[in-house]
Amino acid sequence: MLAEISFPIPLRRTFYYLLPEELELSAAPGLRVLVSLGKREAVGVILRVLPEKDADLTRFKELKSVGRLLDENPLFPEDAPEIAAWMSGRWGSAPGLCLGAFFAHAPRELPPPSAPPPWLPGAPAPVVPEIKELLAAAARPGPGAFLLRLAALERRELIYPALFAAALGAADAQGLLLVPDLSFIPALAAALEAVFPGRVGVWHARLTPKKRAEAWAGAAGGAYKVVIATRTGVFLPFRNLRFAVMDGEQEEVYKQEEAEPFYHAREVLLRRVRALNASVLLASPCPSIEAWGAAAAGALRRFDAGAPAAGPGAEVRVLDMTKYPGDILARPLADALRAAVAAGGQALVIAGRKGYASRLFCANCGWMPRCPACGPGLTLLKNPADGVTSLLCRRCGKKEPKPQACPRCGGKVFRDYGAGTQKTQDALARLLPAAKIARFDGDVLRGSLKAMRAELESFSKGEADVLVGTRVALRELGAPRLNLVAFIDADADLSSADFRASEKAFQSFYGAWRLLGSKGSLFIQTRESGHYVFSRLEEMDYPSFADGELAGRKDFFYPPFSFTVKARFASYDRGAMQAAAADFLAALSFLRRAGDASEIIGPVIPAGQEKRKFYGEYYLVKAASEKAAMLCMEKAMALPQRPGVKYFIEADPHGFH
């Protein structure tokens, strides 16, 4: 008999090993084995056991034997190999790397199994009347899938302990709480520890190897009743996982796209709990449109956790920049900034992008061109060779000539605009010469971790008066005297090529509004004050916004109504790049024959290419089903690589730059 074995390596193949006679009866899929791989010993996972006659051994000159089994029973009762195979097909990483994510932190020698300690309840679970129905649903036996819209994030320390206490009534039942940032863990751990004393574990990237081993063993052995974890906690083993919560499920950090294996923690979590017949809760103040759509379709049961009103929220002021042509800071915002700093307050200023900074607008009436096909604002594309200026849609790639006259007023003078963090910082320094102004953006992040910490902490401690940053500065920023938040160029987000642009913009505005609490002012500068996002800000009415956004996604066939695949090609040789793109389009010709709503958008030219020495373009596939999207990934990943061309294939892209 043979064992087909997977290793956590970036090769799209498996290996066959002979099973010694004494291991034939005990070997089974999902068990780890110790074998010789090349010149070293390696730990692999059995995918299947099969007779030698059923295996294709053409690539094997000789077969090595399995050294020994490391497990008596699979560590993952939900069939990790099957989930890993789905991950590989869905996001395109090598199957071995996907399966390796489950076993990456498993000790080679497992401790002997022991009964989990008895559950001795601590303090009674908090009483949270606003989620009474959700608590009852979580306490029912059997699987369930829920969406919770949190009205106030500070209620998490009450809501989550109550939920886990209701859901984990069985002595051996376990829970998982995924959080988007490890800074959330201490407060949540303290709240859960009060209900489950000594039975709360944590999992994140900064654990020491010893603590990591303890956390892994505590989850696998059942010692922990609840584990609070960041993204990779979705791969932890559990003796009896019955209830899982994903906090801030809309956060982009749950999408792993920096290194393989690629995945989205939300989708993996949903897959795992279905396989375990467990329950899951997605929670957020502004749920992703994908989750909102799942609730609308009945796949998730939606609950709203309203909190008692604590007085009126921060004032929201949308400033129409067509009334302030040429200004980086509109006069009402400039006056408010002076007043806030003079009164000893702090201000957070969000720029549309890093750098020094474009969009086109009519200098007379403020009209801005938009794409007639898909909606977003058009951006300028200047050809340095002939000086010809055209307008480009970064979403669908449609080009059109720059207008000679404004279609609204007939004006013939156009200007371009845009303000990055550096340009904004310079303007603030001129406006507030005596104030200390800090900057927090991607350039600072890349330059020095120490400098980044210093800039952020100077503001959080109250040492800096103004912080200029991109949207990343909004995440859990603490500031003792914060009473003003301003978005300098909201159009930079709203006019992005990303179909999630409106969703992300609203979530940013909501996050800023929440930071201010019941006092202060939120300023938003825009040349598109009629955009529907702004009509939802007075009441911060997310349900109304999400319903409208979902309808728009359906009209334009974007997720959750389709599955997207992005294919980008780059080269110094334009002909080679275009030939690679032609290969891609030919490989996906089956979509046209499928007869469904699948479509391909492109080519789309990335911003700023006219100033570079190499060429690039991307295509966005909108597949009508997950199966079609996985076939697109399979065919795209199998394309023969043309010399001098770089290929970037990504499923479910969250970036469109």
Secondary structure, 3 states (H helix, E strand, C coil): CEEEEECCCCCCCCEEEECCHHHCCCCCCCCEEEEEECCEEEEEEEEEEECHHHCCCCCCCCCCECCEECCCCCCCCCCHHHHHHHHHHHHCCCHHHHHHHHHCCCCCCCCCCCCCCCCCCCCCCCCCHHHHHHHHHHHCCCCEEEEEEECCHHHHHHHHHHHHHHHCCCCCCEEEEECCCHHHHHHHHHHHHHHCCCCEEEECCCCCHHHHHHHHHHHHHCCCCEEEECHHHHHCCCCCEEEEEEECCCCHHHEECCCCCCEEHHHHHHHHHHHHCCEEEEEECCCCHHHHHHHHCCCCEEEEECCCCCCCCCEEEEEEHHHCCCCCCCHHHHHHHHHHHHCCCEEEEECCECCCCCEEEECCCCCCCECCCCCCECEEEECCCCCCEEEECCCCCCEEECCCCCCCCCCCCEEEECCEHHHHHHHHHHHCCCCCEEEECHHHHHHCHHHHHHHHHHHHCCCCCEEEECHHHHCCCCCCCEEEEEECCCHHHHCCCCCCHHHHHHHHHHHHHHHHCCCCEEEEEECCCCCCCHHHCCCCCHHHHHHHHHHHHHHHCCCCCCEEEEEEEEECCHHHHHHHHHHHHHHCCHHHHHCCCCEEEEEECCCCHHHCCCEEEEEEEEECCHHHHHHHHHHHHCCCCCCCEEEEEEECCCCCC
